[in-house]
Amino acid sequence: MNIHIYVFGPPGVGKTAGAEFLPKIRTINEKLYVDYKKYAFNSSTNPSDIFGAETLVDGQVKLIDGPLTESALKGQTFIADEMNLSSNSI
């Protein structure tokens, strides 16, 4: 599919459930298992929370992938749940 989908509407109409079903459709259409990552955004979400960050591991700098980066690298669907709750800069 390789497209971005933006779903909006009132609470309780199944937006997240629908988004979680899309990888299942891809699994059927592409005849391979397609998983998804979901991140629940909030007002304190930082770019490093979704992209990843560098950290020290045994004295060496190591990049820890965030859920968006990890899903992109694996060809998975990424669900940005409640993204409207994050700041405009995100």
Rosetta silent file (secondary structure, phi, psi, omega in degrees, C-alpha in Angstrom):
SEQUENCE: MNIHIYVFGPPGVGKTAGAEFLPKIRTINEKLYVDYKKYAFNSSTNPSDIFGAETLVDGQVKLIDGPLTESALKGQTFIADEMNLSSNSI
SCORE:     score description
SCORE:     0.000 S_00000001
   1 L     0.000  -48.331  174.679    0.000    0.000    0.000 S_00000001
   2 L    48.310   43.562  175.829    2.840    2.392    0.886 S_00000001
   3 L  -132.382  157.530  176.081    0.531    5.308    1.676 S_00000001
   4 L   -94.777  139.919  178.707   -0.111    7.408    4.741 S_00000001
   5 L  -125.476  131.103  177.088   -3.603    7.404    6.178 S_00000001
   6 L  -113.391  120.581 -179.195   -4.957   10.021    8.563 S_00000001
   7 L  -117.821  128.212  178.140   -8.113    9.000   10.425 S_00000001
   8 L  -136.989  156.201  179.432   -9.992   11.428   12.635 S_00000001
   9 L   164.565 -179.929 -178.122  -13.359   11.457   14.334 S_00000001
  10 L   -68.794  161.116  178.707  -15.108   11.396   17.672 S_00000001
  11 L   -61.481  144.947  171.806  -14.038    9.019   20.444 S_00000001
  12 L    84.250   11.745 -179.294  -15.273    5.461   20.327 S_00000001
  13 L   -97.790   -0.797  174.858  -15.949    5.016   16.605 S_00000001
  14 L    97.953   23.838 -179.657  -13.135    2.495   16.010 S_00000001
  15 H   -61.773  -50.340 -178.805  -10.313    4.579   14.546 S_00000001
  16 H   -67.019  -42.471  178.815   -7.564    2.693   16.383 S_00000001
  17 H   -60.696  -39.979  176.710   -9.223   -0.700   15.847 S_00000001
  18 H   -64.420  -42.241  178.837   -9.439    0.054   12.132 S_00000001
  19 H   -64.116  -37.765  178.558   -5.792    1.079   12.017 S_00000001
  20 H   -69.289  -21.542  179.568   -4.797   -2.133   13.807 S_00000001
  21 H   -81.302  -24.602 -177.927   -6.702   -4.124   11.166 S_00000001
  22 H   -55.974  -43.171  177.529   -4.773   -2.632    8.207 S_00000001
  23 H   -61.563  -29.770  177.161   -1.672   -4.825    8.747 S_00000001
  24 H   -66.887  -37.700  176.380   -3.968   -7.872    8.638 S_00000001
  25 H   -64.488  -42.808  177.249   -5.220   -6.749    5.219 S_00000001
  26 H   -60.926  -38.877  179.299   -1.612   -6.370    4.065 S_00000001
  27 H   -60.713  -43.265 -179.934   -0.898   -9.871    5.348 S_00000001
  28 H   -68.189  -47.524 -176.799   -3.738  -11.266    3.238 S_00000001
  29 H   -68.218  -41.006 -175.309   -2.904   -9.219    0.111 S_00000001
  30 H   -94.280   -2.378  178.106    0.871   -9.667    0.220 S_00000001
  31 L    54.659   38.307  173.176    0.714  -13.248    1.500 S_00000001
  32 L  -149.737  157.338 -176.703    3.240  -12.586    4.245 S_00000001
  33 L   -76.002  124.381  178.409    2.967  -11.685    7.893 S_00000001
  34 L  -119.929  116.533  179.702    3.010   -7.923    8.460 S_00000001
  35 L   -92.182  177.432  177.086    3.191   -6.739   12.059 S_00000001
  36 E  -140.535  158.836  172.447    2.637   -3.231   13.378 S_00000001
  37 E  -118.190  138.731  177.882    3.990   -0.896   16.033 S_00000001
  38 E  -125.098  134.791  176.406    1.698    1.470   17.881 S_00000001
  39 E  -124.926  126.414  178.164    2.801    4.477   19.875 S_00000001
  40 E   -90.263  107.157 -179.383    0.349    6.407   22.053 S_00000001
  41 L   -72.542  155.171  174.987    1.328   10.059   21.796 S_00000001
  42 L  -150.841 -179.016 -174.851    0.841   12.514   24.663 S_00000001
  43 L   -66.664  -18.826 -179.374    1.750   16.099   25.540 S_00000001
  44 L  -104.774   13.737  178.233    5.245   15.120   26.708 S_00000001
  45 L   -64.999  131.430  176.988    6.208   13.043   23.634 S_00000001
  46 L  -109.986  155.929  176.859    9.710   13.896   22.379 S_00000001
  47 H   -54.468  -36.075 -179.575   11.176   13.111   18.941 S_00000001
  48 H   -66.351  -23.193  177.941   13.578   10.649   20.589 S_00000001
  49 H   -66.063  -31.749 -177.770   10.555    8.721   21.918 S_00000001
  50 H  -104.751  -32.256 -179.505    9.496    7.789   18.393 S_00000001
  51 H   -88.787  -33.920 -176.365   12.730    7.995   16.371 S_00000001
  52 E   118.899  175.602 -177.504   15.168    6.631   18.947 S_00000001
  53 E  -153.588  161.919  175.264   18.137    7.969   20.820 S_00000001
  54 E   -90.045  143.840  179.151   21.797    7.394   21.497 S_00000001
  55 E  -145.862  162.419  177.264   22.807    5.917   24.822 S_00000001
  56 E   -91.879  128.041  176.167   25.914    4.566   26.501 S_00000001
  57 E  -130.218  115.268 -178.260   26.172    0.783   26.736 S_00000001
  58 L    52.595   41.385  176.975   29.341   -0.617   28.303 S_00000001
  59 L    79.045    4.784  179.396   31.152    2.650   27.611 S_00000001
  60 E  -119.811  145.584  178.189   30.155    2.739   23.929 S_00000001
  61 E   -77.064  128.170 -179.490   27.589    4.918   22.201 S_00000001
  62 E  -131.162  138.221  177.389   24.740    2.817   20.861 S_00000001
  63 E   -88.934  123.154  175.598   21.685    3.895   18.876 S_00000001
  64 E  -102.139  115.887 -178.817   18.430    2.514   20.267 S_00000001
  65 E   -68.996  140.260  172.433   15.715    2.630   17.592 S_00000001
  66 L   -85.105  175.091 -176.039   12.353    4.088   18.527 S_00000001
  67 H   -63.684  -33.784  178.236    9.107    2.478   17.379 S_00000001
  68 H   -68.422  -47.221  179.100    8.788    4.591   14.205 S_00000001
  69 H   -62.463  -45.006 -179.365   12.358    3.855   13.103 S_00000001
  70 H   -62.148  -43.264  179.908   12.038    0.175   13.979 S_00000001
  71 H   -67.152  -36.600  177.834    8.786   -0.234   12.066 S_00000001
  72 H   -65.703  -42.933  179.730   10.232    1.534    9.014 S_00000001
  73 H   -64.909  -31.550 -177.864   13.322   -0.684    9.029 S_00000001
  74 H   -95.339   -1.068 -178.852   11.187   -3.827    9.288 S_00000001
  75 L    71.960   25.731 -178.940    8.551   -2.729    6.753 S_00000001
  76 L   -89.790  165.566  172.277    5.872   -2.703    9.425 S_00000001
  77 E   -81.374  137.254  176.614    2.841   -0.475    9.773 S_00000001
  78 E  -112.086  125.441  178.686    3.280    2.343   12.301 S_00000001
  79 E  -107.366  115.320  177.597    0.188    3.572   14.145 S_00000001
  80 E   -92.687   86.294 -174.742    0.537    7.058   15.648 S_00000001
  81 E   -78.206  132.792  178.453   -2.290    6.780   18.174 S_00000001
  82 L    57.653   37.168 -178.291   -3.670   10.041   19.621 S_00000001
  83 H   -60.908  -24.842  179.237   -1.048   12.094   17.769 S_00000001
  84 H   -65.411  -14.937  178.920   -3.266   15.163   18.198 S_00000001
  85 H   -82.634  -12.592 -179.410   -2.330   15.131   21.910 S_00000001
  86 L   -84.238  169.682  179.882    1.344   15.832   21.126 S_00000001
  87 L   -70.945  161.970  179.827    2.851   19.265   20.580 S_00000001
  88 L   -62.275  -29.874 -178.938    2.793   20.873   17.122 S_00000001
  89 L   -67.832  -24.741  178.106    6.560   20.400   16.795 S_00000001
  90 L   -77.572    0.000    0.000    6.095   16.621   16.885 S_00000001
